[in-house]
Amino acid sequence: MSEHTLSHTDEFKAGRALGLDHRKLGMWLFIASEVMFFGGLIATFLHYKYQLGFPEIASLDVFQVGLNTLILLTSSLTVVEALSAIRHGRGGRMAIFLLLTILLGVAFLSGQAYEFYKLYEEGITLTSGVFGSAFFTLTGFHGLHVLIGVVWAIVVLARGLRGAYTAEQNMGVEVFGLYWHFVDIVWIILFTIIYLIP
């Protein structure tokens, strides 16, 4: 073996030095990159919002999206409960809360699809103007992240049903939880700057 070749153990010295499992460290690094990605999209949206005024915002249904936001926030609670359950060795309870997370994630995506449909009916599309481009890009990318999270939750649930997680070995559930909470936090920011702040 070459002296420059790193062993599996050597590769994760940084994570151990920080007291982090390498999977958790990897997720934190990924989240940091996603913060920059969404930060750029948010900055662009705000720039055009205050330059152009975006009168199309009046077409947004704050009440419907508020309910959708509540659904997504509730899903964060079910993720917390799923992790707590497996840490106490309760695999069945974990599975129930993961299933609830999946259902809530699908409900959020369904609500977002309905919102997109209503806006398209009103002539607000991805190509209808600056607002349409900025709005659908920002919320669409977030929706894609929720969809990825739902698929990931299904994988975690399937592994959990096969006994992959225990009270001592549950990092897969925790890392998924970090991703899901990040997606929820991003939505809180988007809901505030798009729907609540004039």
C-alpha positions as CSV (number, residue, x, y, z in Angstrom):
1,M,0.0,0.0,0.0
2,S,1.3,3.4,-0.9
3,E,2.2,5.7,2.0
4,H,-0.2,8.3,0.6
5,T,-3.1,5.9,0.7
6,L,-5.5,6.6,3.5
7,S,-7.1,3.8,5.5
8,H,-10.8,3.9,6.2
9,T,-10.0,4.9,9.8
10,D,-7.6,7.7,8.7
11,E,-10.2,9.3,6.4
12,F,-12.4,10.2,9.3
13,K,-9.9,11.6,11.8
14,A,-11.5,15.0,11.5
15,G,-14.9,13.6,12.4
16,R,-13.5,11.8,15.4
17,A,-11.6,15.0,16.5
18,L,-14.9,16.8,16.5
19,G,-16.7,13.9,18.3
20,L,-18.8,13.2,15.3
21,D,-19.6,10.0,13.5
22,H,-18.4,10.4,9.9
23,R,-21.9,10.0,8.5
24,K,-23.1,12.9,10.8
25,L,-20.1,15.0,9.8
26,G,-20.9,14.3,6.1
27,M,-24.5,15.4,6.6
28,W,-23.4,18.7,8.3
29,L,-21.0,19.4,5.4
30,F,-23.8,18.7,3.0
31,I,-26.2,21.0,4.9
32,A,-23.6,23.7,4.8
33,S,-23.4,23.5,1.0
34,E,-27.2,23.5,0.8
35,V,-27.3,26.7,3.0
36,M,-25.2,28.4,0.4
37,F,-27.3,27.1,-2.5
38,F,-30.6,28.2,-1.0
39,G,-29.0,31.4,0.3
40,G,-28.2,32.3,-3.4
41,L,-31.8,31.6,-4.5
42,I,-33.3,33.5,-1.6
43,A,-31.0,36.5,-2.2
44,T,-32.0,36.5,-5.9
45,F,-35.7,36.3,-5.0
46,L,-35.5,39.2,-2.5
47,H,-33.5,41.3,-4.9
48,Y,-36.2,41.1,-7.6
49,K,-39.0,41.3,-5.1
50,Y,-37.9,44.7,-3.8
51,Q,-36.7,45.9,-7.3
52,L,-39.9,45.0,-9.1
53,G,-42.5,44.8,-6.4
54,F,-44.0,41.5,-7.5
55,P,-47.7,42.3,-7.6
56,E,-48.4,38.6,-8.3
57,I,-47.8,37.9,-4.6
58,A,-51.5,39.0,-4.1
59,S,-52.4,35.8,-6.0
60,L,-50.8,33.6,-3.3
61,D,-53.1,31.8,-0.9
62,V,-51.5,32.4,2.5
63,F,-54.1,30.4,4.4
64,Q,-53.7,27.3,2.3
65,V,-49.9,27.5,2.3
66,G,-50.1,28.2,6.1
67,L,-51.9,24.9,6.6
68,N,-49.3,23.2,4.4
69,T,-46.6,24.7,6.5
70,L,-48.2,23.3,9.6
71,I,-48.2,19.9,8.0
72,L,-44.5,20.1,7.3
73,L,-43.7,21.4,10.8
74,T,-45.7,18.5,12.3
75,S,-43.5,16.1,10.3
76,S,-40.5,17.4,12.2
77,L,-42.1,16.3,15.4
78,T,-42.8,12.8,14.0
79,V,-39.1,12.5,13.0
80,V,-38.1,13.5,16.6
81,E,-40.4,10.9,18.0
82,A,-39.1,8.2,15.6
83,L,-35.5,8.8,16.7
84,S,-36.5,8.9,20.4
85,A,-38.4,5.6,20.0
86,I,-35.5,3.7,18.5
87,R,-33.1,5.1,21.0
88,H,-35.4,3.5,23.6
89,G,-35.4,0.2,21.7
90,R,-38.9,0.6,20.4
91,G,-38.6,-0.3,16.7
92,G,-42.4,-0.6,16.2
93,R,-43.0,2.9,17.5
94,M,-40.2,4.2,15.3
95,A,-41.8,2.6,12.3
96,I,-45.2,4.2,13.0
97,F,-43.6,7.7,13.3
98,L,-41.6,7.2,10.2
99,L,-44.7,6.2,8.3
100,L,-46.5,9.4,9.7
101,T,-43.5,11.4,8.5
102,I,-43.8,9.9,5.0
103,L,-47.6,10.6,4.9
104,L,-47.1,14.2,6.1
105,G,-44.3,14.7,3.5
106,V,-46.6,13.5,0.7
107,A,-49.4,15.7,2.0
108,F,-47.1,18.7,1.9
109,L,-46.1,17.9,-1.7
110,S,-49.7,17.4,-2.7
111,G,-50.6,20.8,-1.2
112,Q,-47.7,22.4,-3.1
113,A,-48.8,20.7,-6.4
114,Y,-52.3,22.1,-5.8
115,E,-50.9,25.6,-5.3
116,F,-48.8,25.4,-8.4
117,Y,-51.9,24.2,-10.4
118,K,-54.0,27.1,-9.1
119,L,-51.2,29.6,-10.0
120,Y,-50.9,28.1,-13.5
121,E,-54.6,28.6,-13.9
122,E,-54.2,32.3,-13.1
123,G,-51.4,32.6,-15.7
124,I,-48.5,32.6,-13.3
125,T,-46.0,30.1,-14.7
126,L,-42.3,29.4,-14.7
127,T,-42.0,31.5,-17.9
128,S,-44.7,34.1,-17.3
129,G,-42.2,36.7,-15.8
130,V,-39.6,37.3,-13.2
131,F,-41.9,36.5,-10.3
132,G,-42.9,33.1,-11.9
133,S,-39.3,32.2,-12.6
134,A,-38.1,33.2,-9.1
135,F,-41.1,31.7,-7.2
136,F,-41.2,28.3,-9.0
137,T,-37.4,27.9,-8.9
138,L,-37.2,28.6,-5.2
139,T,-40.3,26.6,-4.0
140,G,-39.7,24.0,-6.7
141,F,-36.2,23.2,-5.5
142,H,-37.5,23.0,-1.9
143,G,-40.2,20.6,-3.0
144,L,-37.6,18.5,-4.7
145,H,-35.7,18.3,-1.4
146,V,-38.9,17.2,0.4
147,L,-39.5,14.5,-2.3
148,I,-35.9,13.3,-1.7
149,G,-36.6,13.3,2.0
150,V,-39.8,11.2,1.6
151,V,-37.9,8.6,-0.5
152,W,-35.1,8.6,2.1
153,A,-37.7,8.1,4.9
154,I,-39.2,5.1,3.0
155,V,-35.7,3.6,2.8
156,V,-35.1,4.2,6.5
157,L,-38.5,2.7,7.3
158,A,-37.8,-0.4,5.2
159,R,-34.4,-0.9,6.9
160,G,-36.0,-0.4,10.3
161,L,-38.6,-3.0,9.6
162,R,-35.7,-5.4,8.8
163,G,-34.1,-4.7,12.2
164,A,-31.3,-2.5,11.0
165,Y,-31.6,-0.1,13.9
166,T,-31.3,-0.7,17.6
167,A,-31.1,1.4,20.7
168,E,-27.3,1.5,20.3
169,Q,-27.1,1.6,16.5
170,N,-29.4,4.2,15.0
171,M,-27.2,6.7,13.2
172,G,-29.1,6.2,10.0
173,V,-32.3,7.5,11.6
174,E,-30.4,10.5,13.2
175,V,-28.7,11.5,9.9
176,F,-32.1,11.4,8.1
177,G,-33.5,13.5,10.9
178,L,-30.8,16.2,10.4
179,Y,-31.7,16.4,6.7
180,W,-35.5,16.6,7.3
181,H,-35.1,19.3,10.0
182,F,-33.0,21.3,7.6
183,V,-35.6,21.1,4.9
184,D,-38.2,22.2,7.4
185,I,-36.1,25.2,8.5
186,V,-35.6,26.3,4.9
187,W,-39.4,26.2,4.4
188,I,-40.0,28.4,7.4
189,I,-37.6,31.0,5.9
190,L,-39.3,30.7,2.5
191,F,-42.8,30.9,3.9
192,T,-41.8,34.1,5.8
193,I,-40.1,35.9,2.9
194,I,-42.5,34.9,0.2
195,Y,-45.9,34.8,1.9
196,L,-45.7,36.9,5.1
197,I,-43.3,39.8,4.5
198,P,-44.8,42.4,2.1
